Amino acid sequence: MEFKPVTNQRGVTLTELLIALALGLFTIGAVYAVHLNQVKRQIVQEDVLAMQQTARAAMDMMAREIRMAGYDPMGVNRDSASSNDFHGLSYHPTELHVRADLNGNGVLTDSKESIIYLYDDSTSTLRRKVGMGGRQPVAEHIESFTVSYRDTLGHPTTHGPSIRAVDVQVTARAAHADSQYPENEGYRTFTLRSRIVPRNLP
């Protein structure tokens, strides 16, 4: 049997190879860009969720302790001796001061019965000081923390014994800047406001 050489076979030209390579690279680049965009979007979503949870957790903790302000099961504020009287909430322009007889022994010098919340601007951290202890971090990436006080009629007051409610505002900030967010240098923020009324003030 005699085989005839095939003379009409055609190979791939250099131009065709370059075009195929360019199309492949373009497809890979497009897929990578979509993937990168999804990763960035997921990071932003996780940042926003963490930011909201941080603000809510801080507000919940403060609200719980503000509601206990003035807790006085032994009635030291109602007895004849005024030397051991205490105010459940004391006025301070930038800090939140809470006192309560949590263990019910009538002595307010015990640990954990005097609580202070304060904002550390240098580290963007909301801190909590209990008794003579140190200033422990409560929430990080906090942009601002403000407190104001209301009397029985809901009017602003700076007089400690007249305080009957506290307005608290916490603004948390995302941990990472978002290049697609034009405001605040790319950092998204989340603000919570709450008016909290203690249960134990007269």
PyMOL commands that set and color helices and strands:
alter all, ss='L'
color gray80, all
select helices_A, chain A and resi 14-67+160-162+184-186
alter helices_A, ss='H'
color red, helices_A
select strands_A, chain A and resi 89-90+96-99+114-120+125-130+135-140+142-150+165-173+189-196
alter strands_A, ss='S'
color yellow, strands_A
deselect
rebuild
show_as cartoon
